[in-house]
Amino acid sequence: MIAQTPKTPYYAVIFTSIRTENDNDYSEMAEKMLGLARKQEGYLGVESASDEIGITVSYWSDLDSIKKWKMNTEHSLAREKGRSTWYKAFKTRIALVEHDYGFEK
């Protein structure tokens, strides 16, 4: 599903990853983190796709909200588990969205 974001400007956090073979409760943690993120102040939505490379883009109203999400204790624990167990590699990018447009039938 395509996230319904507000008028620009807002921020996008782009998380790109390559997973290990070890699932070890990854799906459960991903769902938990999504539920937790939705409750955070400044959260606007998320889009995700995965194949050989996983890409999750979350949208936020401001940089302070992104920083608070990064510092969330449960999110910090999940990131550590990602480094030790779930990911071969990952990269996080934060971008200011200045323009957006779309199409829908």
N, CA, C and O of each residue as an XYZ file, in Angstrom:
420
protein
N       0.842     -1.176      0.000
C       0.000      0.000      0.000
C       0.894      1.249      0.000
O       1.940      1.275      0.648
N       0.479      2.246     -0.713
C       1.216      3.505     -0.781
C       0.766      4.393      0.378
O      -0.429      4.623      0.565
N       1.725      4.883      1.145
C       1.425      5.733      2.296
C       0.768      7.034      1.843
O       1.155      7.621      0.832
N      -0.211      7.466      2.590
C      -0.892      8.728      2.334
C      -0.212      9.810      3.171
O      -0.526      9.994      4.348
N       0.712     10.513      2.552
C       1.493     11.526      3.257
C       0.850     12.904      3.124
O       0.070     13.139      2.202
N       1.174     13.812      4.037
C       0.603     15.163      3.995
C       1.310     16.020      2.952
O       2.191     15.550      2.233
N       0.911     17.274      2.885
C       1.606     18.225      2.023
C       3.064     18.310      2.437
O       3.396     18.181      3.615
N       3.920     18.527      1.469
C       5.344     18.683      1.739
C       5.587     20.032      2.423
O       4.774     20.947      2.291
N       6.678     20.156      3.137
C       7.770     19.214      3.298
C       7.535     18.253      4.465
O       6.815     18.565      5.413
N       8.155     17.090      4.372
C       8.226     16.110      5.452
C       9.481     15.282      5.193
O      10.182     15.522      4.210
N       9.770     14.329      6.044
C      11.008     13.561      5.937
C      10.739     12.096      5.627
O       9.713     11.537      6.015
N      11.684     11.489      4.920
C      11.648     10.058      4.632
C      12.905      9.421      5.216
O      14.013      9.918      5.019
N      12.721      8.321      5.933
C      13.832      7.506      6.413
C      13.830      6.257      5.547
O      12.887      5.466      5.580
N      14.888      6.090      4.776
C      14.989      4.986      3.822
C      15.956      3.959      4.397
O      17.149      4.224      4.546
N      15.426      2.786      4.715
C      16.227      1.714      5.303
C      16.358      0.598      4.270
O      15.373     -0.046      3.908
N      17.576      0.379      3.804
C      17.864     -0.638      2.795
C      18.705     -1.724      3.453
O      19.677     -1.424      4.146
N      18.329     -2.996      3.237
C      19.032     -4.069      3.936
C      19.183     -5.324      3.086
O      18.420     -5.581      2.156
N      20.197     -6.085      3.449
C      20.398     -7.433      2.928
C      20.374     -8.342      4.143
O      21.154     -8.164      5.079
N      19.474     -9.320      4.124
C      19.268    -10.193      5.276
C      20.221    -11.382      5.276
O      20.744    -11.784      4.237
N      20.431    -11.933      6.467
C      21.123    -13.207      6.608
C      20.100    -14.321      6.366
O      18.924    -14.048      6.125
N      20.542    -15.547      6.432
C      19.635    -16.689      6.299
C      18.846    -16.934      7.582
O      17.855    -17.663      7.566
N      19.270    -16.340      8.682
C      18.705    -16.588      9.999
C      17.460    -15.740     10.232
O      17.569    -14.526     10.408
N      16.263    -16.365     10.237
C      15.029    -15.614     10.486
C      14.893    -15.289     11.965
O      14.670    -14.132     12.323
N      15.021    -16.284     12.824
C      15.060    -16.112     14.274
C      14.138    -14.997     14.786
O      14.588    -14.049     15.429
N      12.838    -15.128     14.487
C      11.800    -14.197     14.949
C      11.851    -12.817     14.293
O      11.320    -11.854     14.847
N      12.477    -12.710     13.132
C      12.569    -11.428     12.439
C      11.177    -10.870     12.115
O      10.902     -9.699     12.377
N      10.309    -11.701     11.551
C       8.978    -11.230     11.138
C       8.185    -10.688     12.313
O       7.515     -9.662     12.197
N       8.262    -11.374     13.439
C       7.545    -10.921     14.634
C       8.085     -9.573     15.111
O       7.317     -8.684     15.480
N       9.406     -9.430     15.101
C       9.993     -8.162     15.541
C       9.652     -7.039     14.565
O       9.386     -5.913     14.986
N       9.659     -7.332     13.277
C       9.313     -6.310     12.280
C       7.886     -5.804     12.505
O       7.638     -4.600     12.437
N       6.956     -6.710     12.769
C       5.570     -6.307     13.036
C       5.475     -5.493     14.329
O       4.740     -4.508     14.400
N       6.219     -5.913     15.339
C       6.222     -5.179     16.603
C       6.750     -3.764     16.403
O       6.180     -2.809     16.931
N       7.843     -3.621     15.640
C       8.432     -2.298     15.407
C       7.482     -1.419     14.600
O       7.379     -0.219     14.857
N       6.790     -2.006     13.630
C       5.823     -1.236     12.840
C       4.705     -0.713     13.738
O       4.322      0.452     13.637
N       4.185     -1.561     14.608
C       3.141     -1.130     15.539
C       3.624     -0.043     16.480
O       2.895      0.904     16.773
N       4.845     -0.178     16.948
C       5.423      0.815     17.852
C       5.678      2.142     17.129
O       5.413      3.214     17.673
N       6.192      2.059     15.904
C       6.452      3.282     15.125
C       5.163      4.058     14.888
O       5.146      5.287     14.970
N       4.093      3.343     14.597
C       2.803      4.001     14.333
C       2.326      4.836     15.509
O       1.554      5.777     15.325
N       2.773      4.508     16.715
C       2.356      5.230     17.916
C       3.249      6.436     18.221
O       2.950      7.218     19.123
N       4.332      6.582     17.478
C       5.290      7.651     17.760
C       4.798      8.992     17.221
O       4.223      9.068     16.135
N       5.032     10.029     17.988
C       4.709     11.382     17.541
C       5.494     11.687     16.265
O       6.693     11.419     16.193
N       4.829     12.236     15.279
C       5.487     12.617     14.036
C       5.487     11.552     12.961
O       5.885     11.829     11.830
N       5.050     10.331     13.277
C       4.994      9.250     12.293
C       3.888      9.538     11.285
O       2.777      9.907     11.666
N       4.190      9.371     10.001
C       3.215      9.664      8.949
C       2.804      8.447      8.131
O       1.701      8.423      7.585
N       3.667      7.437      8.034
C       3.335      6.257      7.245
C       4.574      5.468      6.883
O       5.695      5.848      7.220
N       4.351      4.343      6.178
C       5.466      3.468      5.807
C       5.131      2.727      4.517
O       3.968      2.458      4.218
N       6.171      2.407      3.768
C       6.077      1.551      2.583
C       7.259      0.596      2.644
O       8.356      0.976      3.053
N       7.026     -0.654      2.232
C       8.092     -1.638      2.339
C       7.993     -2.655      1.212
O       6.902     -3.023      0.779
N       9.149     -3.099      0.750
C       9.233     -4.156     -0.269
C      10.516     -4.931     -0.035
O      11.508     -4.383      0.446
N      10.487     -6.213     -0.381
C      11.721     -6.981     -0.219
C      11.794     -8.098     -1.248
O      10.792     -8.687     -1.653
N      13.006     -8.352     -1.641
C      13.355     -9.455     -2.515
C      14.769     -9.827     -2.098
O      14.965    -10.294     -0.976
N      15.739     -9.640     -2.945
C      17.125     -9.835     -2.525
C      17.562     -8.706     -1.597
O      18.363     -8.905     -0.684
N      17.021     -7.525     -1.850
C      17.281     -6.350     -1.019
C      15.947     -5.893     -0.443
O      14.948     -5.814     -1.159
N      15.934     -5.593      0.848
C      14.732     -5.057      1.474
C      14.831     -3.544      1.547
O      15.890     -2.995      1.853
N      13.725     -2.875      1.266
C      13.681     -1.421      1.372
C      12.409     -1.048      2.127
O      11.302     -1.420      1.739
N      12.597     -0.306      3.210
C      11.479      0.230      3.972
C      11.663      1.733      4.052
O      12.719      2.226      4.447
N      10.621      2.449      3.671
C      10.646      3.907      3.744
C       9.575      4.322      4.742
O       8.388      4.064      4.544
N      10.010      4.966      5.813
C       9.047      5.515      6.764
C       9.055      7.033      6.617
O      10.078      7.641      6.300
N       7.890      7.626      6.857
C       7.723      9.062      6.668
C       7.445      9.714      8.014
O       6.703      9.186      8.842
N       8.066     10.886      8.211
C       8.019     11.575      9.497
C       7.817     13.073      9.282
O       8.221     13.628      8.261
N       7.195     13.705     10.247
C       6.903     15.135     10.118
C       8.136     16.011     10.313
O       8.211     17.099      9.743
N       9.112     15.551     11.116
C      10.266     16.395     11.413
C      11.443     15.546     11.893
O      11.290     14.369     12.219
N      12.612     16.169     11.928
C      13.835     15.464     12.334
C      13.810     15.066     13.808
O      14.368     14.032     14.173
N      13.182     15.859     14.646
C      13.107     15.526     16.068
C      12.337     14.225     16.284
O      12.725     13.414     17.125
N      11.268     14.018     15.547
C      10.495     12.770     15.648
C      11.343     11.577     15.225
O      11.271     10.515     15.844
N      12.138     11.741     14.184
C      13.032     10.668     13.725
C      14.053     10.350     14.813
O      14.323      9.181     15.089
N      14.619     11.379     15.428
C      15.611     11.177     16.484
C      14.990     10.445     17.672
O      15.608      9.538     18.229
N      13.784     10.827     18.063
C      13.107     10.164     19.179
C      12.831      8.694     18.851
O      12.966      7.835     19.722
N      12.450      8.399     17.621
C      12.217      7.013     17.215
C      13.526      6.228     17.281
O      13.540      5.089     17.747
N      14.606      6.815     16.828
C      15.898      6.133     16.885
C      16.296      5.832     18.327
O      16.892      4.790     18.597
N      15.977      6.724     19.250
C      16.375      6.560     20.643
C      15.401      5.698     21.449
O      15.684      5.376     22.603
N      14.265      5.321     20.867
C      13.302      4.471     21.553
C      13.993      3.178     22.001
O      14.675      2.534     21.205
N      13.819      2.803     23.257
C      14.531      1.666     23.832
C      14.265      0.363     23.078
O      15.207     -0.358     22.749
N      13.016      0.056     22.804
C      12.693     -1.186     22.095
C      13.261     -1.177     20.675
O      13.737     -2.200     20.183
N      13.206     -0.032     20.033
C      13.763      0.090     18.686
C      15.283     -0.096     18.727
O      15.852     -0.725     17.835
N      15.932      0.439     19.741
C      17.383      0.276     19.901
C      17.752     -1.192     20.074
O      18.733     -1.656     19.493
N      16.977     -1.928     20.867
C      17.230     -3.361     21.054
C      17.041     -4.130     19.746
O      17.815     -5.038     19.444
N      16.028     -3.775     18.980
C      15.793     -4.428     17.688
C      16.942     -4.144     16.723
O      17.352     -5.031     15.976
N      17.466     -2.915     16.732
C      18.601     -2.584     15.864
C      19.821     -3.421     16.217
O      20.534     -3.889     15.329
N      20.063     -3.610     17.508
C      21.205     -4.434     17.928
C      21.036     -5.881     17.471
O      21.995     -6.511     17.025
N      19.829     -6.399     17.581
C      19.557     -7.770     17.112
C      19.745     -7.839     15.597
O      20.223     -8.845     15.074
N      19.375     -6.786     14.906
C      19.593     -6.728     13.455
C      21.058     -6.825     13.110
O      21.438     -7.567     12.204
N      21.880     -6.089     13.818
C      23.331     -6.113     13.565
C      23.925     -7.484     13.874
O      24.779     -7.973     13.134
N      23.478     -8.102     14.960
C      24.087     -9.357     15.388
C      23.516    -10.586     14.691
O      24.198    -11.606     14.594
N      22.267    -10.510     14.198
C      21.590    -11.718     13.728
C      20.973    -11.615     12.340
O      21.187    -12.502     11.514
N      20.212    -10.555     12.061
C      19.337    -10.543     10.892
C      19.931     -9.960      9.619
O      19.487    -10.320      8.529
N      20.904     -9.089      9.711
C      21.385     -8.382      8.525
C      22.834     -8.693      8.192
O      23.698     -8.759      9.066
N      23.072     -8.883      6.888
C      24.450     -8.927      6.385
C      24.955     -7.498      6.225
O      26.123     -7.203      6.475
N      24.054     -6.624      5.804
C      24.397     -5.216      5.584
C      23.116     -4.390      5.615
O      22.036     -4.884      5.290
N      23.250     -3.134      6.008
C      22.129     -2.211      5.884
C      22.641     -0.783      5.785
O      23.782     -0.486      6.141
N      21.780      0.085      5.297
C      22.096      1.506      5.198
C      20.810      2.269      5.494
O      19.729      1.896      5.038
N      20.948      3.348      6.268
C      19.819      4.225      6.564
C      20.119      5.595      5.977
O      21.205      6.145      6.154
N      19.136      6.124      5.279
C      19.262      7.459      4.696
C      18.064      8.291      5.165
O      16.946      7.784      5.260
N      18.306      9.545      5.451
C      17.230     10.449      5.847
C      17.180     11.575      4.822
O      18.184     12.231      4.545
N      15.991     11.784      4.266
C      15.843     12.767      3.190
C      14.659     13.688      3.462
O      13.638     13.267      4.007
N      14.812     14.931      3.081
C      13.712     15.888      3.121
C      12.923     15.752      1.825
O      13.479     15.878      0.734
N      11.642     15.497      1.951
C      10.769     15.413      0.779
C      10.218     16.810      0.524
O       9.458     17.349      1.328
N      10.610     17.379     -0.597
C      10.183     18.739     -0.923
C       9.010     18.772     -1.890
O       8.238     19.730     -1.905
N       8.877     17.726     -2.695
C       7.778     17.635     -3.655
C       7.321     16.192     -3.716
O       8.135     15.275     -3.611
N       6.025     15.986     -3.884
C       5.516     14.661     -4.204
C       4.297     14.800     -5.097
O       3.608     15.820     -5.075
N       4.046     13.790     -5.865
C       2.864     13.757     -6.721
C       2.572     12.304     -7.028
O       3.434     11.448     -6.827
N       1.379     12.007     -7.509
C       1.035     10.615     -7.740
C      -0.119     10.453     -8.719
O      -0.609     11.407     -9.324
N      -0.524      9.204     -8.840
C      -1.599      8.817     -9.739
C      -2.300      7.627     -9.119
O      -1.651      6.757     -8.538
N      -3.612      7.579     -9.233
C      -4.380      6.443     -8.715
C      -5.649      6.290     -9.541
O      -6.351      7.269     -9.790
N      -5.945      5.071     -9.965
C      -7.190      4.788    -10.680
C      -8.283      4.434     -9.709
O      -9.411      4.163    -10.121
